[in-house]
Amino acid sequence: MSIKRQTLWSLAPLLVTAGLAFFTMPLFLRYLGTEMYALFLYVTAISGMFGFADLGLGVVVGRYLSVALGKQDTAAVRRYWGTGNLIVLPVLGLAALGFIVLTVWLGPKWFDKLNPADVGLFRACLVVNGVGLFFAYYGSYWLTISQAYLDFKFIGLLRSVVTPVQIVPSVLLAFFTHSPFWVVTWATVVGGVQLGLIIGHARRQYGIGMCLGSARLACAREMAGNTGKMMVSLVVGSVFGSIDRNLLGKLASATAFVPYGLANNIAARLQSLSVSVMGPVLHNSARVDGADRTPAARIYNHTFGFMFEWYLFALVWLGLWHPVLLRLWLTHTLEAEAGQAMARAVGPLLIPLVAACCLTSMANISTSQLISMNRLGTSVGFAIAAGLLAVGGVMLGWQIAGVIGAAYGYFFSRIFLVAQDLYTIRLIHAGGWLARGTWIQIGTQVLVAAIFSLAYYALPSNSYWFLLPAAVHGSLMAVWLLREPLRRRLARSNRLAQDASTL
């Protein structure tokens, strides 16, 4: 299976999630109410700071599994897998317990804008979420074996089915209970079921179980150095990945925090799509000869070119048409007056946050390449620099222009992730940001958007007729970006027709 096809299978469940989120985010806000929805956002924000729960063993073990599979050494696969299992089980158990204790104790102290009457509910959500954290991270660890076998089709199908099973009943629970507790509880139950399905698939398809009897101290020692670096990377990513929301959760009221949470959620859905490339890039890069940088450069250029044009399109299109899109989205899911007010609040936040997440998404390619080349420490350095700048940018932006300033402060902190891209590009002699085609793509899309922007001179600012040029703009650009796959499909259809006519 090609790396593009692997990426598309990894992308499928993320598209399902993003599509469902488009409809369900405002419904959660409507059914839970501002205060309860803010509480739900607090839970998700504080959970993001525990992304290091498995100490990075999943990624590290996955790299060693890919190397072993590249050498067709199945015995080594079982040794590395069993060793990782023996370590990760108690580690995740302790991490989940630590999460519960620390967040129940410190969570209400940090998010002190919370209504005192809701503190007990907040703590109950955190306890259940701690159990869900164990299921989620152990499930991600088990998916590593599927990634190492390049079985991205299974991962895509599983998550594409599980995601609606989790989200749709959650909306109903929010409607009937008006409580985030049952939403969090249902997510935890679904996470446990998904873990069981993943383990069962690994046993049937690869003949791989826990493999605890194959664990070896030598394997633990061999992986220790990379595990330490990966743990530092995950701690940095977890702490700084949601630092803007955690800081604003402390500084802003629920009324100001909810619009930021909605804008961030939209941007985060776009960013999550880039996670689909990390597995294919990492595991394919780990299988090539490290002395020859040509395959690594080819993987980088192929993935960068594929991702960049679509993220640029999303940023430009949303930047041009977001006023009418937000108005349509929010006024038809919230009450009309509340929807208009929320659209006005979300609009100024959306573009800086989407731009920031697009830059972070592109940096996921270089991060995967650096991990495969055992240069994780370099990636950690860039992540720390970006995180520290994010703290300063959010705090300074808040002082200057409130929540809008904080959004732009976070955006400017992404400059260090672009620097990581440039470092990786020079290291493996790739194109990426330095390729001529990248800047031609930027100029082309900006020019097309400038032409369509003339609609703002012809229509009233509050008109829904803007949806027509928005649809035309989006359709034309999508067809243009899909021109190569469409051309190949057309050529294939013509060949089949010719073959059929000769029979």
N, C-alpha and C positions, 0 to 999 in steps of 0.2 A: 504494500500500500504506500503511495507517495506521501511525502510530508504535507502537501496541500490537502490531500484527502484525509489524512490523520487530523489535521487542524480543523477541517470542516466538521468531522465527527465530534471533536472536542468542543466545537463552537455551537453545535445544535442545542444542547441543554441550556447554554447561556442565553441563546436567542429566545428559547422558550421562557426562561426566567424573566428576561428583559421585557418580552411581550406581555406576560402576565402582570408584571409590575406596573406597566403603563396603565392598566385598568384598575389594579387593586390598590395602589398607593393612596390615591385620593379617597377610595372607599374605606380603607382603614382609618384615615383621618376623620371621615364623616361619621363612621360607626363608633369609633373609640372616643372622639372628641379631642380637643386640643391638648388638655392636660394629660389624658391617658396615652395619646399618641406620642407626646413628648416623653413620657415615662418609658414607652416602648423604645424610642430612639436612644434614651439613656442606656437601656439594657444592651442594645446592639453596639453602641459606641464603646462601652466598657468591656464588652466581650471581645472586641477587636484587639484590645491590648494584650490578650492572652493567646495570640497566634503562634507563640513559641512553645506551646504546651508539649509537643512531641520532641523537643530539642533539635528539630531538623532531621531526625532519623529517617523520615520518609524519603526526603530528597537524597540524602546521602546513600541510603541503602539502594534506592533506585538507580543511582549512578553506578554503584558496584555491580548491581544485577545486570545492567545494560552492558557493562564491560565483559562480564562473565558470559552473557549470552552471545556477545560478539565473538567470543572465543569458543562457543558451543560447549562450555564447561557447566553442565547441569548440576554436578556435585557442588560446585562453588556457589551456584544460585541458591541451593538449599541451605548451605552453611551461612551465607550472608543473611538470607531471609529469616532463618531460625534465630540467629544472633540478634537481629533487629527486633524480632517479636519478644524475645526474652527481656530485652531492655525497655521497649516502649510500653509494654503493658503496665508495669508498676509505675513508670514515669507518668503516664497519662492518668492513672488512678490518683496519684498524689497531686498532679496538676489540677485535676477537677476538684479535688477536695480543697486545695489551696485557693482556687478561684472562688469557691463558695464562701469560705471563711473570710477571705480578704474583702470581697465585694460586699458581702452582707454587713461587714464592719465599717468599711471605708466609703462604700458607694453613696449612702445618704449624706455623709459628711462632705463629699466632693460636690455632688449635684444638690446643693443646698437650696436651690430655687424650687425644689420639689415641695408640693403641698404636704405638710406634716401628717395629714390624715392618710396619705398614700404611701408612707414609708414602709409599712408592713407589707403592702402589696408589692412594692418594689423589691423588697428582700425575698419574698416568695418567688417572684419571677427569676431572680438571680440564682436561687437554689436549683430550680428546675433547669435553668439554662446551664448550670454547671454540669449536670448529668448529660445534657445535650452536647456539651463541649467534648466529653469523653467519646460519645458515639461519633461525632463529626470527625474528630481528629484520628480516631482509630480506623474509621471508614476510609479516610483519605490515605492512611498508611497502607491499607489493603489494596487500594486502587493502584498503588505503586507497582504491584506485581503485574497488573494488566497493562500499565504503561510500559513497563520493561519488555513485555511480550508484544508491544505495539498494537495491543487490542483496543484501540481507541473507539472502535465501533461499539463494543459492549458498553464502554463508559458513557458514550453519547446516548445510546438507547436507554440505559438505566436511568440516568439523570433526567432525560427528557420526559420519562414517565413519572418518576418520583416527584419532580418539581410541581406539576399540577396537583398531584395527590396531597402535597403539603399546603400549597397556597390557597386553592379553592375552598377547602373546608375551613381554613383559617379565616377567610372573609366571612363565612357563615357564622363562625364562632364569635367574631367581632360584632356581627349584627345582632346576635341573640344575647350575648353576655355583656357587651360593652367593656370587656376586661382584657388587657394584654396577657394576663396570666394564662388563659386557655389557649391563646395563640402560641405562646412560648411552649406550653405543654404539648400541644399537637406536633409542633416542629421536633420536639425531643422524641416523641413516639415514632414519627416517620424516620428520624435518623437511626433509631435502633433497628427498625425493619430493614432499612437500606443496608446497614452493616451486615446483617444476616444474609442478604441476597448476594453481596459482594464476596463474602467468604465462601458461600456455596458455589458460586461460579468458579472461583479459583481452584477449588477442590475438583470440580468436574472437568474443567477445560485444561488445566495445567498440571493437575496432580499435585498441587501444592497446598498443604495444610499449615498448621502452626510451625512445624519443623523444629520444635524446641530441642529434640534430640540431636539435631545437626548443628546446634549452636556451638561456636568455638571461641575461646578466649582470644586466640590469634586474630580472628576476624574483628572482634571488638576493639583490639588494639590498633588494627589496621585502619578502622573507620574512625577512631577516636579523634584524630587531628581534624579531619573534615567535619566531624560532628560538632566539635567545639566552634569552628568557624561558622558553621551553619546555624548553630544556636544563637551566636552573637548576631548573625544576619537577621534571624527571625525575631529576636528581641527588639532589634532596631526597627525592623519593619512593622512589628506589632505596635510598639509604642508610638512611633511617628506616623504610622499609616492612618490612624484615627485621631491624631493630636489636635487637628483643627476642631473636630466635633467635641472632643473632651474639654478643650479650652473654652469653647463657646458655651458648652453645657454648664460651665462654671460661671461664665461672665454674663450670658444673655438670659432673658426671661423666656418662658415657654413660648410666648407669642412670637418672639424674634427668632427663637431657635428652630421652630417647626418649618418656616420657609427655607431656612438654610438646610435643614434635614431633607426636605423634598428635593431641592436642587442638587444636593450632594448625592441623593439616592439615584437620580437620573444619571448623573455623571459616573457614579460608581458602577451602574449597570453597563455603561459603555466600556468602562475600564475592565470590568470582569471578563468581557469578551476576549481581551488580550491574554488572559490566563490560558486560553485554549491552545496558544502557540508554545507555551513554555514547556509542556511535556514533550511534544514532538521535537522541538529544537534541542532540548537537553539530551534526550535519549538518543536521537540520531547523531548529534555531535559527539556524544560519548563513545559511539561505536567507530568513529573514524580515527585514523592515525594522527596522533597529536603533533607529529613532526611536520606534517604537511598541512598548511593553513588554507589551502585552496578549497577543500570540501567545506570547511567551516565558513569561509567567506561566501561560498555559493549558498549555503543554508541561510546565512544572515541576509544576503541580498534578496533572495527569493522571499523570505518571510517579511522583511522590511517593506519591500515593494508591494506585497499583497496587503499588508496591514495599513501602510501609510495612506494610500489613496482613499481607503474607506473611512479612516479616522478623520482625515482632512475634510472629506465630504460631509461627515456628521457634524463637524465643528462649523463649517461654513454654512451648511443648510440650517442648522439650529440657530446660528448667529443671525441669519437673515430673517427667519420666519418665526422665531420663538414667541413673539407677542401674540400672534393669532393662534398659534398652537397651544400655548398655555391657557389662553382664554377659552378655547374650545374644550380642552381637556378638563379644566377645573370647574368651569361653570356647569358642565353636564354631569359632574359626579358630586360636586358640592351644591349647596343652594346657590342660586344665581349671584346674589350680592356677595356672599362669602367667597364664591369662586373668583369673582372679579378682583376682590381685595387680595386673595392669595396669589393670583396671577401677577398682580402688580408687585407683590413682595418677592416672588420667586424670580421674576424676569431678570433683574439686575445681578442676581447671584449665579444664574445658570451658566453664562458664557465663561467667566473666569474659572468656574469649577469644572466645566466640561473641557476647557483648554488644558487645565492642570492634569486632569485624568487622561487626556489623550497623550500628553507627554510622558506620563507615568506608564501608560500602556506600551508605547514604543520602547521605553527603557526595559521592559520585561524581556525583550529579545536579547539585548546585550547582557542582562543579568543571567539568563540561561546559558549564554555562550561562555561567560566568565566562570560559571559553576562547572561546566563541562571541561574547561581547561584548568580546573583546580586553582582559579584565581579569585576565590570567594572573598578573601580579605580585601581585595581592591574594591569589589562591589559594596562591601560593608562600609568602607571609607566614604564612598560617594553617597550612600544612603544616610549615614550619620550627618554628613554636611548638609544634605537636603533637608533632613529632619530638624536640625538646629536652626537652619534658616527659616523653616516653616514656623517654628515656635516664635521666633522674632518677628516674622512677617505678619502672623495672625495677631499677635499682641499689639504691634505698632499699628496695623491696619484698623484694629478695633478702636484704638485711641483716636485715630484720625477720622474715620468714617463709619464706625460701628460695624455691623455685620457685613456690609458690602466691602468695606476696607479689609476686613479679615479674609474675605474670599479672594481678593486680589493679592493680599500678602501671601496666601497659600500658593497661588498660581506662580508668583515670582520665585518661590523657593524651588520650583522644578528645574531651574537652570542647571543645578548640579547633576540631575539625571540626564540632561542633554550632554553634559560634559562626560558622563560615563559612556554614552553612546559613541561619542567622538573618540574616546580612548580605545574602545573595543574595535571600532572601525579601523583605526590606525594599527592596532595590534594584529588583526587578521587580514589586513589589506582589503577591506570590503568597501562598499560604496555608501549606502545609507544616506545620511544627511549631506554627505559630500558629493553624491552622485548628481550629475547634470539633470537626469530625469526627474529627480525629486523636486527641484526648483521649477522645472517646466510644469510639473503637476500642480504646484502651488499657484503659479501664475495663471494657468488655464482655469482652475476652479475659481479663483478670485475674480477673474475677468467675467466668467459666466455669471457668477453671483452679482457682480456689479451691474450687468445688463438687466437681470431680473429685479434688481432693487429699484429700478425706475417705476415699478408698480406703486411704490410709496408716494410718488408724486401724482398718481392718477386716482387713487382711492382714499376715502376717509380712513383715519387712523384706526377706528374701531370696527371696520368692515370685515365681515367674514368672507368677502370675495377674494381676500388674500390667499385663501386656501387653494384657489384655482392656479395661480402662478406658482405657488409652493409645490403643488402636485406635479405640475409640468416640469419644473426645475428638478425635483427629486427623481422623476421618472427618466428624464433625459440623461441625467448624470449616472443613474444606476445602470441604464442600458450601455452607456459609454464604458463604465468600469467593468461591465460583464462582457465586453465585446470579444475578448479572446475566447472564453469558454463557449460563447454563443457561436463564434466562427468555427471552432472545432466541432461542436455538436452538429452544425449545419453541414460541414464537410463530411462528417461521419454518416449523416443521413443520406447525403448524395451518393456516397460510396455504396451504402447498402442498397439504395434504389437501383444503382447501376448493376450491382451484382445480381439483384433479383431479376432485372430485365434480361440478363444473359442466360438465365436458367431456362 
